[in-house]
Amino acid sequence: MDGRAWAVLFVLCGAIFLEGIDVAMLNVALPSIRADLDMSTGELQWVMSAYVVGYGGFMLLGGRAADLFGRRQMFLFWLTVFLLFSGLGGFADNGPTLIAARFVTGVAAAFMTPAGLSIITTGFPEGPQRDRALLVYSGTAAGGFSVGLVVGGLLSSADWRWVFFAPVVLSFVILVAAFVLIPRSERPVRTGQRVDVLGALTATGAIVLLVLGVERAAHASVVQTVGTFAAGLVLLAVFVLAERRAPNPLVRLGILRSGSLVRANLAALLLAAGFFGFQFIAVLYLQELRGWSALQTSFALLVIGVDAAISPTLTPRLVNRFGNARVTFVGLLLAAVSYALFLPVGDDWTYAAMFPSFITLGLAFSLAYGPLTIVATEGIAEEEQGLAGALLYTAFQFGAALGLSTVTAVSTAATGDDGTPGALLDGYHAALLVPFTAAVLAVLISAFGLRGRRRTTEDAATRGEATAPADTTPVQTAGATR
């Protein structure tokens, strides 16, 4: 990669680093926010879920907008919106205001992120260079999460509002650098092409209703819960019908004929559901049951951020040798092991007892996330790279929202009105089954990728062809010769 390409990648990595640090800092600050704004567990969950619902709900529209209106333009405009509303969240004096600010911040990320990802996938040729860039990109996101855990603990120890003010400074620096370094490109030709507003509205509505249905399951009537789910499914059906008939659909349904793309998106959804759900419960366990401070919790979870070092260094070498399918499978399997290790957590566990689960989760994420990103975008035409990236991030954020809602609903149902330490622990035990189940399902789905890979190899051997599967394309590692 030449110097200009590295500079552009640096800026885009800065944006994804910003997203990682923003989410991690908020995660650690949740108990402080609850205490100050007097929020229930359900409301507190929506501080996180509002962001991921806005993110996942508008991601498809964001990806399409990047393809239609220009990737650079969308990236710069929505990074500005992200900056403004991230800061506004720090001025919130009640739960609804904070939730609204987080929702808009998530919408901004929904437009900004697929634009940034498609700049990478269109700026680097498919193969070793693009794979390397994507693994560095995903590793940087992990680095933001790691730094955010520590910084979030420090800032929330002083005042949780600084968790929202701090990203404003970083956003401004990235915005200035983006204006200077990201090259201008010709505006896309949009003759006869329009934004699919009906598709965007029905997709977003379906996601919001399905997540709301899960979250309300523990404290709403059966009729209300079923009604919410039914409305979400109806909107989802309307979305599919609208996309079939739209002259310029938000999602060209034919793109879903790719088995590898569908498997990657389903695995990403389940990976996010387990990852975010587990962290939410772990933070509540450490701070509200064990009485640990925000800073102590930050350092306890910091080891999960080991993926920041592994993703850009070890993962490319493993992908180069074993292929994306096998590396992803092992990563998801390690996630299941991590959650299984934490299932019997007690009210007096030492950090040494928790450590194996946290370190294994960090390894799992580093092995699964980057390769899933590669598989979800490879083989896609340049004019649909924004859509492919949007599908992946929609799956990831929808999974995060479902994971958070489900663990909250299960924990609330298991705890009931009993706020004793024993009841809280029972609720956490029940909720921890959610990420474990999600990880097991992800392992099963990824196993089909291994099966398909073996069949491809066997068929090639039968025909006498020397074929290397697409997912075993060599990846450049740091310092490798071109």
N, C-alpha and C positions, 0 to 999 in steps of 0.2 A: 504494500500500500504506500502511495506517495504521501508527502507531508500534508497536502491539503486534505486528503481523505482522512488521515489521522486526526486533523484538526476538527473536521466535521464530526467524526465519531466521538471525539472528546466532548463536544458541545452536547450531542445527543445523549451521551452517557451521563452528563451533568443533569439533564432533565429527568432521566429515569432514576438517578441517584436521589434527586429531590423528592420524587414520589416515594421512594423507599424510606427515606428519612422522615418524611411527613407521616406516613402510616405508623412507623415504629414508635415515634415520639408520642403520638396520640395513644397508642396501645398501652404504653406504660403509664400515661397520665390519667387513664380512665377512672380509677378509684378516687383520685383527687377531684376530678370534675364532678363525680357523683356526690361527693361530700359537700362541695361548694354550692352546687346548683340543686341539690336535693332531688336526685333523679332515681327512678326505680331501675331494676336490672333490665327490664324491657326497653325503657327509654335510653339507658346507657348503651345497650346494644345498637340502637339506631344511630348513635353518634358515629359508630363505625359503619353500620349498614347503609346509612344515607349516602355516604361517600361511594361505597362500592355499587349501590343500586344506580346512582347517577352515572358512575363510571361504566358499569356494564350495560345499563339501559340505553345509553346514547353512543356506545362504542361503534355499533354498526353504522350509524349515521355519520359518526366522526371519520370512520374509514372511507366511506363513500365520498364525504366532503373533501378529504385529502386527494382522492383521485380526480374529482371534478374541478375543484377550485384552486388546487396547487398545494403541494405538501409544505413548502416553506411558509406560505401565507397562513395556513391553518396552524402550523406549529407556533409561529410568532404571536398571532392574535390570542390564541387560547392559553399560551403561557402567561400572557399579560393578565387574563381573567383569573387564572390559577393564583397568581401573585396577589391580586386584589382581595379575593374572597378567602384566601388562606389567612390573610391579616385580619379581615373582618371577623373571623371566627373567634379571635382573641378578645373581642369587645362584647361577646354575647353575655347577657345577664340572666338567661333562662334556657332551659333545654330545647324548646322548639326553635328558638333563634339560632342556637348552635347547630342543630340538626339541619336547618335550612341552609346555613352557610356551608356546611360540609357537603350537602347535596350539590350545590352549584360548583363547589371545588371539584367534586367528582365528575360533573358534566364537562368542566374544562379539561380535566385529565383525559376524558373520553375522546375529545377531539385532538388533543396534543399528542398523546401516546402513539396512536396508529400513524399519524403524520410522521413522527420521528422514526418509527420502525420502518415505514415504507421508504424513507430517505436512505436508510441503510440498505434495504433489500434491493433498491433500484440503483444505488450508487456503487455497489460492489458486485462483481460478476458472480453468478451462482457457482458454488464450488468451495475450495479451500479458503479463499479470501472472505467470502460472505459468511461462511461458517465461523471463521475466527472472529469476525466482527460481531456476530450475534452472541457468541459465547462471552466475549468481553463485555458486551452490552448487558447481558443477563447477570454476569458477575458483578457489574457495577451496581445494579439494582440491589443485589444482596449486600454489597458494601454499604449502601445507603441505609438498609435495614439495620445492619450491625452498629453503625455510627449512631443511628437514631435511638437505639436502645439506651446507649450510654448518655447521649445528650439529652434525651427525653427525661431520663431519671434525674439528671442534674437540674434541668430547667423546671420540672414539675416540683422538685424539692423546694425551689424558691417560690414559683407561682406558675400554675399550669397554663396560664395565658401566654407565657413565653414560648410554649410549644407551637403556638400558631404564629407568633410574631417572628420567630427565628427564620422560618423558611422564606419569608419575604426578602430578606437580604440575599440569600442564595439565589432565589428566583430572579432578582434584578441583575445579578452578575451574569447568570446564564443567558438572560434575555439580551443583554448588551453583546455578549460574545456571539450569540446566534445571529444577530443582525450583521455582524462583521464577517463571520466565518462561513455561514451556510450560503452556498452560491445561489444566485437567482437562476431560475429556469423558465422556459417558455410556459406561458399559461396553457393549461390543457384545453383542447378543442372540445367545446360542450354543445356543439350544434345538435339540436334535437334532444339533448339530454337534460333531464330535470331531477331534482331531489325527490325521492319517493317519501313524501310526507306521511301518507297513510301507513306505509311500512314502518317508518320510524315511530309513529305514535302507538301502533298496535304492539310492536316489539317491546317498547319501553313499558307500556301498560301491563303487558303479560308478565314481564320480569318483576315489576313492582308488586303486582297482585299475588304472584306465586310466593315471593319472599314474605309478604305480609301475611299470607295464609299460614305459612310455617311458624312465623313469630307469634301469631295470635292463637295458635292451636292450644297452648297451655292455659289460656285465661279467657277464651271466648267460647260461646256455645258451639255445639256440633253443627247446627244449621248455619251459623255465621262462618265457621271455618270452611265447611263444604261449599258454601256460596262463594266465598272468596276464591277458593281453588277453581271452582267451575268457571267463574268469570275470567280468571287468568288463562285457563285452557281455551275458552271461547276466543279470547283475543289472540292467543297463539294460533288457533285455527284460521282466524281472519287474516292474520299476518301471512300465513302460508298461501292462502287463496289469493291475497292481494299481490304477492310476489309472483305467482304464476301468471297473472293477467297484466301486471304492470309493464309498460313498454321499456322503462328503465328502472328495474327493481333495485331495491336497497341491497338485497342479497340475490345474486343469480343462483338459483337453487341447483343448477347443474354442477356448481363447484363442490357440492356435498357428495358427488358421486365418487370422489377420491376417498378410498378407504383409509389411507394413512392420515389424511387431513381430519376426518371424522374421529378416528381413534385418538389423535393428538389432542383435539379439542375436548373430548370426553375425559381423557386422562387429566388434562389441565384443570377442568372443572372440579374433578374429585380431589386432585392435589391441593387446590386452593381451599376447598371446603374443609379438608382435614387440617391444613396448615393454619388457617386463620381461626378455626373453631378451637383447636388445641391451645393456641396462644391466648385466646380470650379467657379460657378456663384456667390456664396456668397462672395468668396475671391475677385473677380473682383469688385463686388458691393461695398464692404467695403473699398477697397484700391484705386480703380481708380475712382469711382463715388463720394464716401464720403470723400476720402482723408485720411483715417485712416492709421496709420503706421502699419508695419508688426507685431510689438509687440502688438498693440491694437487689431489687427485682431486675433492674436493668443489667447489672453485672451477672446475675444468675442466668439470664436468657442470652447473654452476649455470645456464648459458645455456639448458639444456633447460627450465628453469622460466619461460621467457618467457611460457608459456601462462597463468601466474598473472595477468599484466597484460592479455593479449589476450582471454582467455575472457569476462570480464565487460564488456569495453569494445568491442573491434572485432567479435568474433563475433556479438553480437546485431544489429549493424548489417548484417553480411553476410547473416545469416539473414533479416532483415527484407526485404532486397532480392532475394536469390537463392533463398531457401528452404532448408530443412534438407537435402534430398537433394543439392543441388549443393554446398553447403558441406562436407558430410560427404565427398563424393566427392573434392573437392580436398584435404581433410585427409589422407585415406588415400593419395592419390596422392603427396603430399609425404612421407609416411612411407616409401613405397617408394623415393623418391628419396634420402631421408636414409640409409637402410641401404645403398643402392647406392654412395653416395659413400664409405662407410666400408669397403666390401668389400676394396679393395686396400691396407689399412692396413699399414704397414711397421714394422720395429723401431726406426726412427729418425725417425718422423713428428714434425714440430713441432706445437704446439697450433694454429697457423694452418691447418695442413692438416686438422686434425680439426674445427675450428670450423664449417665449412659443414654438416657432418652433424649436429652437436649443435643448432645454431640451427634447421635445417630440421625436426628432430624436434620441437622445442618448438612451432613453428608448426603442425605437423601435428596434434599432440595437442589444441591449443587449438581447431582447426577441427572436429575429428572427435568429441571426447568429449561435449561439451555437446549438440550437435544429436542425437547418438545417444540420449542420455538423454531428450530431448523426444519423439522418435519412438517410443521403447520404452514410453512411459507415456501418450501422448495417445490419446483415444478409448476408454480403459478405464474401466469402471464404478468408482465410488468404493469399493465393497466389495472390489474386486480390485486396488486400487492397490498394496497391499503385495505381492501376488503378482507384478504387473508389474515392480515395482522389484527384487524378489528374482530374477526370471528374468534381468534385465539384469546384476545384480551376480554372479549365479552364472556366467553366460557369461563375464564379465570375469575373475573369479578363476580359473575353470577354465582359461581361456585363459592366464592368467599362470602357473599351475602347469604346464601343458603346454609353454609356451614355455621356462620354466626347466629343466624336465626334458629337453626335446629338445636345447637348446643344450649342456647338460651331457653328455648321452649322445654327441652328435656330436663335441664337443671331446675327450672322453675317448677315444673310438674312434680319432680322427685322431692324437692325441698318443701313445697307447700307453704304454709304460713309459719312454719317452724324455723326460726332464725338461729337455732342453737348450732354450735360447731359440728355436732354429730350430723345434724340434718343437712348442713351445708356440704359436708364431706360426701354424704350420700348422693346429693345432687350432682356434685362434681364427678363422682364415680359413674353415674348414669350418663352424664353428658360426654364423658371421655370415650364412650362406646361409639359415638358419632364419627369422630375422625378415624378411629380404627376401622370401622365399617367402610368409610369412604376410601381409605387406602387399599383395603382388600379388593374392593370393586375395581379400583384403578389398576391393580396388579393383574386382575383377570382380563381386563380390556387390553392392556398392553401385551399380554401373552398372545393375543391374536395376531399382533404385529410380528412376533417371533415366528408364528406358524406360517404366516404369509411369506415371510422372508425365506424360510426353509423351502417352501414350495417353489418359489422363484428360482432358487439356486438349483433344486433338483430338476426342474423342467429344463433349465439351461444345460445342465449336465447331460440330460437325456438327448438333447438336440446336438450335443457336442460343442456347445458354446462355452467360451470362457467369459462369464459375465460376473461383474462385481455389482452387488446391490447398490441402489441409489444412496442408501443411508450409510454406506461405508466409505463415502468420499473422503479422502484424506483431509485432515484439518491441520493448518499450520499452527504450530505452537510457538511460544515466545522464543525468539532466537533462531527459528528454523530457517534454513536457506530456501529461497524462492526458486 
